[in-house]
Amino acid sequence: MPWYVVEFPLEEELCEVAAETLRTGGADGASAEWRVRDGWCVRGFWKDAHADEVTAETDTTLAKLAEFGLIPEIPTYVLSSMEDQDWLEGWKQFFSPFEVSPRLAVVPSWEEFTPQPGQQIITLDPGMAFGTGTHGTTFTCLQALSEYLQPGMRVADIGTGSGILAIAAVKLDAGSVTATDNDDLAVRVACENAAVNGVAEKIDFRVSDLEAGLDGPYDLVIANILAPVVLRLIPLLPRIMANDALFISSGYITSQEADICSALEAAGHTVLTRYEREDWVTVVSRLAIS
């Protein structure tokens, strides 16, 4: 059965977040690609799906991106099909190993890679709806986890998407990891990704919205989601966070950072540091519960 492919043009800095949103919206894979003649574009891939299902999921994803101001307007896309072998071989050209930190590296399953002493590896497979870690928000969240996660911490990953951050937390010796998403398809795919990395039994995946379904108290909470959702989440965090717990928030651009930091400080957080990559920001804060 052929794969369905959706393709649309987009500015370079927006391509990865659009690709990640396609993955969490139901695509079996997505990538940002450069074309010499046409410039940057996003391609989403679906297997074992009907054309109307692909169209509906694409329309929903693009509408969501426009609603949150992440794309200036809904682009026109092209729907086509390709054979399995074309997809499997084509996927490989877009990913190569990269090091997040001396503690963590992300490596495609088909690549040879020798880690540094003590460095943990997250393995990627082609054809899976997996955030690759190259997008600014995911990469900087991985950096923050590498720097701030201490062995034994109880971790919650809210809006887990592909599960890459929850998997990283396990690889970095978290004591326990609970990962939630309000999309049951995303949770299913995250479970598959965890299994590829041999950590499925170490992550408690749950379908729930924001802090609902989380019992706590957690020592570290991650939320790589959109700015309006982070703002909605911040006042709810004391219910699930331990005193002096860390909060890693991301999914917003530099122009939205001031609003996030103001909300954090108003809710009792002290901002510890920030990471920036391609105008995307990750903020690490500490919550003091009075």
Salt bridges, closest charged atoms under 4 A:
GLU7 OE2 - ARG35 NH1 3.07
GLU7 OE1 - ARG43 NE 3.38
GLU20 OE1 - ARG23 NH1 2.79
GLU33 OE1 - ARG35 NH2 3.12
GLU33 OE2 - ARG43 NH1 3.48
ASP38 OD1 - ARG37 NE 3.76
ASP84 OD2 - LYS47 NZ 3.49
GLU192 OE2 - ARG188 NH1 2.87
ASP204 OD2 - ARG206 NH2 2.71
GLU211 OE2 - ARG239 NE 3.97
ASP215 OD1 - ARG154 NH2 3.19
ASP215 OD2 - ARG206 NH2 3.84
GLU257 OE2 - ARG274 NE 2.69
GLU276 OE1 - ARG274 NH2 2.87
